[in-house]
């Protein structure tokens, strides 16, 4: 995964963002560790499954819906199906080897909200 260090991406409060399969990391943050990289690789797989544009459209729409539900933008972010899958499996370096296609779908309608603040 290509990593670009930036002063501007991602927005402050986050350490990394995956845009079209390229990882942008904030210069002032610690270097991305293996869990962050794996988290972003999971997102890259999700992007490919939805032909990239579909991923971003779905991501924004789901975030907006969750924001209305939870009334908190960070809690909404943590509860997006794509993020749930990535956070739950980021510590498993072999996850992508056995991951079924469209696995994120099983994380979309999970009940309960995740409030743990991860800065990704």
C-alpha positions as CSV (number, residue, x, y, z in Angstrom):
1,X,0.0,0.0,0.0
2,X,1.4,3.4,-1.0
3,X,1.6,5.8,1.9
4,X,1.7,9.6,1.5
5,X,2.5,11.8,4.5
6,X,0.5,15.1,4.5
7,X,-0.2,18.1,6.6
8,X,-3.7,18.3,5.4
9,X,-5.1,14.8,4.9
10,X,-6.8,13.3,6.8
11,X,-8.5,16.0,8.8
12,X,-7.2,16.8,12.3
13,X,-8.1,14.1,14.8
14,X,-7.6,11.3,12.4
15,X,-4.3,9.5,11.7
16,X,-4.9,8.1,8.2
17,X,-7.4,8.0,5.4
18,X,-7.6,5.7,2.4
19,X,-8.4,7.4,-0.8
20,X,-8.7,5.2,-3.9
21,X,-6.2,2.7,-2.4
22,X,-3.6,5.2,-1.3
23,X,-3.1,5.8,2.4
24,X,-2.7,9.4,3.5
25,X,-1.2,9.8,6.9
26,X,-0.8,13.0,9.0
27,X,2.8,14.1,9.3
28,X,2.5,15.0,13.0
29,X,1.0,11.7,13.9
30,X,2.9,8.5,14.7
31,X,3.7,6.3,11.7
32,X,0.9,4.0,10.7
33,X,1.3,0.6,12.4
34,X,0.4,-2.8,11.0
35,X,-3.2,-2.6,12.4
36,X,-3.8,0.8,10.7
37,X,-2.4,-0.5,7.4
38,X,-4.5,-3.7,7.7
39,X,-7.6,-1.6,8.5
40,X,-7.1,0.5,5.3
41,X,-6.3,-2.6,3.2
42,X,-9.8,-4.0,4.3
43,X,-11.2,-0.7,3.0
44,X,-9.4,-1.1,-0.3
45,X,-11.0,-4.6,-0.7
46,X,-14.4,-3.1,0.1
47,X,-13.8,-0.4,-2.5
48,X,-12.9,-2.9,-5.2
49,X,-16.1,-4.9,-4.4
50,X,-18.2,-1.8,-5.0
51,X,-16.2,-0.5,-7.9
52,X,-14.8,2.4,-5.8
53,X,-17.5,5.0,-6.6
54,X,-20.1,2.7,-5.1
55,X,-18.0,2.5,-1.9
56,X,-17.8,6.2,-1.4
57,X,-21.5,6.8,-2.2
58,X,-22.6,4.1,0.2
59,X,-20.2,5.3,2.8
60,X,-21.5,8.9,2.8
61,X,-25.2,7.8,2.7
62,X,-24.7,5.3,5.5
63,X,-22.8,7.9,7.6
64,X,-25.6,10.5,7.1
65,X,-28.2,7.9,8.2
66,X,-26.2,6.9,11.3
67,X,-25.6,10.6,12.1
68,X,-29.3,11.2,12.2
69,X,-29.8,8.1,14.4
70,X,-26.9,8.7,16.8
71,X,-26.8,12.5,16.7
72,X,-23.0,12.3,16.9
73,X,-20.7,12.4,13.9
74,X,-17.9,10.3,15.4
75,X,-20.3,7.7,16.7
76,X,-22.0,7.6,13.3
77,X,-18.5,7.1,11.7
78,X,-17.7,4.2,14.1
79,X,-21.0,2.5,13.2
80,X,-20.7,2.5,9.5
81,X,-20.7,-1.1,8.3
82,X,-17.4,-0.7,6.4
83,X,-15.7,0.7,9.6
84,X,-17.2,-2.0,11.9
85,X,-15.7,-4.7,9.7
86,X,-12.3,-2.9,9.4
87,X,-12.1,-2.2,13.2
88,X,-13.2,-5.6,14.2
89,X,-10.6,-7.3,12.0
90,X,-7.7,-4.9,11.8
91,X,-5.6,-6.9,14.3
92,X,-5.9,-10.1,12.2
93,X,-3.1,-10.0,9.5
94,X,-4.7,-13.0,7.8
95,X,-8.2,-11.7,7.6
96,X,-8.2,-10.7,4.0
97,X,-6.9,-14.2,3.0
98,X,-10.1,-15.8,4.3
99,X,-12.6,-12.9,4.0
100,X,-15.7,-13.6,2.0
101,X,-16.8,-11.1,-0.6
102,X,-19.2,-8.4,0.6
103,X,-18.5,-9.3,4.2
104,X,-19.2,-5.7,5.2
105,X,-23.0,-6.4,4.6
106,X,-23.2,-8.4,7.8
107,X,-22.0,-5.4,9.8
108,X,-24.5,-2.8,8.5
109,X,-27.6,-3.8,10.6
110,X,-25.8,-4.8,13.8
111,X,-27.7,-3.5,16.8
112,X,-26.0,-1.3,19.4
113,X,-23.7,1.5,18.8
114,X,-19.9,1.6,19.0
115,X,-18.7,4.6,20.9
116,X,-15.0,3.7,21.3
117,X,-13.1,6.6,19.8
118,X,-10.6,5.4,17.2
119,X,-8.7,8.1,15.4
120,X,-8.2,6.7,11.9
